[in-house]
Amino acid sequence: MFSLRSPAPPLVAGLRLRGESSRALHERLLLVLAALFVILCALALAFAPSIRLSQWPSFGIWSLEFGSLQLLLVWLPCAVFSHYLLNRLLPRRDPLLLPIVLLISGWGIALVWRLAPAFGLRQTLWLPIGLVGMFAVIRAPGDLRWLRRFKYTWLIAALALTALTLVFGVNPSGGGERLWLGCCGLYFQPSEALKLLLVVYLAAYLADKRELMVVSSQRSVVSNQTGRALTRDLLPLTSYLQYVGPLVLMWSLSLVLLISQRDLGTGSLIFVVFLTMLYLASGQKRYLLAGLILLVVGGAVAYWRFDVVKLRVEAWLNPWLDPGGRSFQIVQSLMALSAGGLFGRGLGLGAPTAIPVVHSDFVFAAITEEWGLLGAFAALALILGLVMRGLRAAALARGPFRSLLAAGLASLLGVQSFLIVGGVVKLIPLTGLTLPFLSYGGSSLLANFIIVGLLLRLSHDAA
């Protein structure tokens, strides 16, 4: 490993361009390594004998499959242009964010080609769309002050998206929960935009109320205009209402999502991320404890009132009671995890497609089966690295809003990854979320790239 301030290694020096910074050099080196990995994945799928996409001339037992190679035709230009544009727009950015994101997204698209070839091209085309969203955020004027200025606009937009989904929500498969908005054959999952808008609103709101929360938590003695010291009991009560109000609002919104749409994952994700941001803003453990009590109470009510929650909890406690019915997904997932071993069965050589909806909810099980325990740890390490770089941007950010925004976005990626991976390995009940950048989903990929664009902008401004 090398430091950003250390002399450039020989390979990096060979990639140096005139007038270029060490950050860009290090980013380019990491992008080259990511490109090698994505190329190997595409070639492995192209020559895997168990994959049958569009047929090309055969060579013995091997057949050249063109489908997965379309990934390279899109991914490589996206990587080159993204690196070039970031050098011009954000020269002081974090040089690790873009390579990590492009590597994970390339890996995820390769997994979609492997697990659900019919969706491979669609997911591939969402990559440049996501990058357009990322650069749109980077090029937004106003130094991100507009995000804080219109915080109530983001809250209203989030609530409006929830209301639209309740009224006009559809399911592309025809059955199950109606969590999508669609028109003319195109579908979008509003929950991806919902959680992003709420994080922006919460960062702005908590930044504005942070000083008041600290004062109320310490129950400090204030002075009136004549200089006489007195203890004001109304100040803590008023400030309690100002930050307990959002707590109750987030709890209520989580219950609304669960009751109306049976969306256990999004409701849990929003509430846990809010608790994290509230704790970071106030530093008070009692707020965190109160939120956890509300989470337990809401979970208990949902368990007794809604069959979908009860089924998932029972399948989590003992999936072997009904392995061929309601616990079929988790049982097949556990079998895939055990079949992978340390090094995996090889890309394209396993049988992860036996798991229903493996390309969305259970992509981590597919990674473990074909890439082994080492591959699973590598995927988790990449996501953890992304979260850590986001927290680093939060630590270096100027001002409470920027710090809370970066921390909230990083927490959003980390908590979502924990919830879905924990459900796949039977650590917690299944939540039905997607693994960021690895699972299938165009709206999820676009929202995650917007998050990365915000983190790149924040890291550049902090430097």
N, C-alpha and C positions, 0 to 999 in steps of 0.2 A: 504494500500500500504506500501511497505517497501523499504528502501534504500539499495544499494549494500554494504554500509559500516555499516549498522545497524546489531545488532545480529540477527541470523537466527530465524524465527518463529518456534514454536514447530513442525509444519508439515514439514517444511524444514529440521529441525534438525533430524527428523526421517528418512529422505531420504539421510542423509549424508553418504558418503563413506570415507574411510581413505585417507587422503592426498588430498582431493578434495577442490577446491576453492569455495567461496560463489557465484561466477558467475555461475558455473556449477550447484550448488544447486538451485539457483533461476530459471535457465533455465529448470531444470528437473521438478520443481513444475509447471511451466507454461505449459510444455509439457503434464503433467498429466491432467491438466485442459482442454487443447486442445483435448487430447485423449478422455476424457469424452464427450466432445461436439460432436466429430466426431462419436463416438459409438452411441450416442443417435440419431444422424441424420440417420445413417445407419439402426438402428432398427426401427425408425419411418417410413422410406421408406419400410422396409421389411414387416411391418404389416399394411401399409396403404391400405385400401380396394379399392382405386381408381387406384393403381399401379398394372400393370399386366406385369411382366417380365417372367422369367422362373418359371413355376408352381411347387410347392412342396405340400406335403399333407396339406389339408385344415383343419382348426379347427373352425367350426361354420361359421360365416360370414367372419372370417379373414383367409387369406392365407399367408403362409410363403414364401416370395420371396427371392431367393438366390442372385439375381443380385446385389443389393446394398451392400450385405454383402461381396462381393469381394473387396470392398473398404477397409474394415478392414484388410483383408489378406495381402494387399499391404501397406497400410498407417502405420499400427502399427510397422512392422519391419523397414520401412524407418525412422520413428521417432526415434526408439531405436538406430539404427546404425549411424544415422546422429549425434545424441547427443554424442555417444561414440567416433566417429572419430573427431568431433570438439574439444572434451576435450583433445585429443592427439595432434591435429594439431594447434589449435588456442585457447590456454587456456585463453587469455586476450580479447576474442571477446566480442561484445555486446550481452548480454544474452537474449535480447528481440527479436532479428531479427528472429532466427529460430522458436521459438514458434508461432510468428505472421504469418510467411509465411506458416508453416505447417497447422495451423488452417484454414487460408484462402483457401489454396489449397485443404484441405480435404473438406471444405464446398463447394468449387466449383465443386469438383468431385461428391459429393452427388447431387448437383443441376443438373449436366449433366445426372446422372442416373435418376433423376426425370423428366427432360424436354425432353431428347432425349436418351432413354435407348439403342438404337442401337449403340450409341457412348460412352456409359459408360465405357465398358471394355477398349476401346482404350485410353480414357482419363486417366483411372486409371493406365495403363501401362506407360504413359508418365511421371508419378510422379517419379519413380526411374530413368528414363532417365534424367529428369531435375536435380535430385540430383547428378547424375554422372557428368553432366556439371558443377554444382556448385563446386564439389570437384576438378574437373580438373582445374578450375580457382584458387582455393585455393592452390593447390599443384604446380602451375606453378612456375618455378624458376625465379630468377632475381629480386625479391622484387618489381615486377610490373614495373621495369624500362624498360622492353622490350615493354610495351605498349606505352611509350612515345618515345622510340627510333625509332620505326617503324610507326610513325604517318601517314606518307604519304602512307605507305602500306595499312593501314586501310582505308584511303580515296579512294585509287584506288580500293580496294576490294568492298567498298560500291558502287562506280560508276559502277563497273563491274556487281554487283548483279542487279542494276537497268537496265543495258543494257541487261542482260540475260533475265530478266523478260519481257522486251519490246519485245524481239525476240521470246523467247520460252515459254512465260507465258501461262498457261492453267487455266481452271476453273473446279474443280472436278464435279460440278453439271451440266456442259455442256453449260451453258449460263452465261451472265453477264460479269463482268470485269475479265480479266485474270491476277490474282494476285498471282498465285502459280507456282512453279516449281515442276514437278512430274516425277516419273519413277517407273515402276513396281508396280503401285498401291499405292505408297507412295508419299505424297505431302508435300511440305514445302513452307511456305510463306516468301519470302526473305525480306519483309519489316521489319520483326522482327529483323533480323540480321543487316539490313541496319541502323536502328535508333541506335542500340547499337554501331556499328562501327563508326558512325558519332559522337556520344557523346565522344568516346575515342579520336578520331582525334581532335575534338574541344577542349577538355581539354588539350591535348598536345600542340596544336597550340596557344591557348590563354595563356597558362602558359609561353610559350617562348616569346610571344609578349606583355606580361602584363606590364612589366616595360616601354617599348617603348610607349605603349598606355597611361600610366599615365603621362609620360614626355610630350607627345604631347598634351594631354588634358590640362595640366597646362601651356603649351607654355613657358616652363622655359628658363631661360637664361643660356647658356652654355659657357664654356671657351675653347679657342683654346690652342694649345701647348705652346704658349708664355705667357699664363695667361691672355690675353686680353679678356674681356667679350664682347660678341656680341649675338644678337638675330638671330637665324637661322630660316628662313621661310621654308626652304626645309624639315626640320625635321618633322614638323606637316604634310606636304603634303605626305611625304614618308610613315609615320606611318598610316595616314588615308587610304592610298591605301592598306596597309597590313592588316587592319582589316575590311575595307569596302569591300575588295575583297571577303572574306568568307561570308559576309552578302549578297552580290549579288549572290554568289554561292548557298547559302542555299535557297534564294528566287527563283533562277532559277530552282534548283532541285525540289522545291515544285511545281512549275508550270509544270515541265516536268512530274512529277508523276500524276498531275491532268489532264493534257492534254492527255497523252498517255494511262493511266490506269484508269482514273476517280477515283483515290484514294484520295479523299478529306481529309480523316482522317490522313493518314500518312504524307501528305504534310503539313497540319496545325500543326501536332505534332512536326515534325522536326524543323519547323521554329520557333515555340513558345519556344521550349527548347533551341534553339540556342540564341534567344534573351535573355532568362533568364541567360544563361552562359556568354554572352557578357556583360550584366549588372553587374554580379557578378565579372567578371574579371577587368572591367574598373571603375565601380562605377559611370558612366556617364549616366544620364537620357536621354541625347539627342540622344545617340545611340539607346536606347530603343524606343524613339519617332520616329526616322527614320525607325526603323524596323516595328513598328506598322503602319506607313503610307504605307510602302511597302505591308504589309499584307492586308490593306484595299483596296489598288489599285489592288492587285492580286485577292482579293475576288470579287471586282466589275467587273473586266474583266471576271472572271470565270462565274459570274452570267449571263452576257449578251452573252457569247459565248458557254456555255455548258449547255445542258438540265438537266443533273443530278444535277448540283448545283442549277439551277433555281427551279427544282421540290422540292428539299429539303428546300430551303428558303421559298417557297410558302406554303409548308406543315407545316413549323414552324410558319409562320405568322398566318395562319388560316387553321388548319387541317379539319375543319368541312365543307369546301367547297366541298370536295370529300372524305367523310369518308369511302366509300367502294372501293375506287380506290387507287390513289397515296398516300393518307394519311392514309391508312388502318392500317399500323404498328403503327404509332404514336397515332392514336385514340384508338386502342386496348391497347396500353401501358398506356395511361391516364386512361382508364377504370380499368385496373389492379391496378394502383396506388390508385385509389379511393376505390376499393373493399377491399384493405388490412386493412384499418382502423389503429388503434393504435397497436393492437396485432396480426393482420393477421388472415388468415383463417386456418392456420395449414399446416405443411409440407405434401404435397401430397393431400391436400383437396381443393386447388384452381383450377383455369382453366387458367393458364398462357400459356398453349400450343396453345391457340387461337391466340397468337401473332406469326407471321411468324419469323423464325430464332431467337426464344426467347433464345435458349441455347447459342447464340453467342453475338449478338448485344444488346439484351434486357434482359439480365439476371438480371439486377438491378430491372426491373419491376416485374420479377418473385419473387425476394426476397421480394419486398415490398408487393406483394399480399399475399404471404403465411406466411411471417414473420412479416408483419406489419411495421409501422413507426419505432418502436423500433429496429426491425431487420435491416431495411435499415440504421438507424443511427449507429448501431453496425458495419455493413460492412464498412461504410465510416470511422468510427473511427479506425478500424483496418488498413485500407489503409493509413489513415492520420498518424497513429502511425508508420507505416513502413517508410513513407516519413520523418517524424520528426527524426527518428533514423538515417536515411541517412544524413540528414542535420547536425545532431550532429556529425557524423563521419567526415563530411566536416569541421566543425568548429574546431575539434581537430586534423585534419590531419596535417602532417608535409610536408610543401612545397606547392607551388601553384598548381602543377599538381594533387596531391592527393586530395587537397581540391576541385578543380574544377571538378575532376572526380566523387567524391562522391556527390557533389551538382548536377551535371548533371544527374547522375543516379537517384537520388531522385526526381529531377524535371521531369524526364522522366515518372516515375510511377505516380507522382501527376498530371501532365498535362494530361496524357492519361486518368486517372480516371475522371478528371473534364470534358474532352471533351465528353466522352461517357455517363456519368451520366447526364451532362447538356443537351445532346440531348434526352435522354430518358424522362426526366421531362419537356421537351420543354422550357428549359432556353436558348438554342442555337440550331442552325440547327443540324440535325443528321450528324455524321461523319463516322459511320461505323466501329469504333474501338472496341476492346475487353476490357472488364474490367479485369485488371491484376489479375491472379490466380483464378478468379471466372468464367470467360467465357470459353466456349469450344475452344480448339485449342492447339495442341501439340507443334507447333513451338513457339507459344506465351508463353506457360508454360516453355519451355526450355530456351528461352531468358530471362524470368523473374528470373529464378533460377540462371542463370549466373550473372545477376545484383546483386542478393542477395549474391552470392559468392564473388563478388568484394567488396561489402559493408562489409561483414564479415572480409575479409582480411584487408581492410582499417581501420576498427574499432580496430582490433587486433594490427596492427602496430602503430596506434595512442596511444593506451593504453601503 
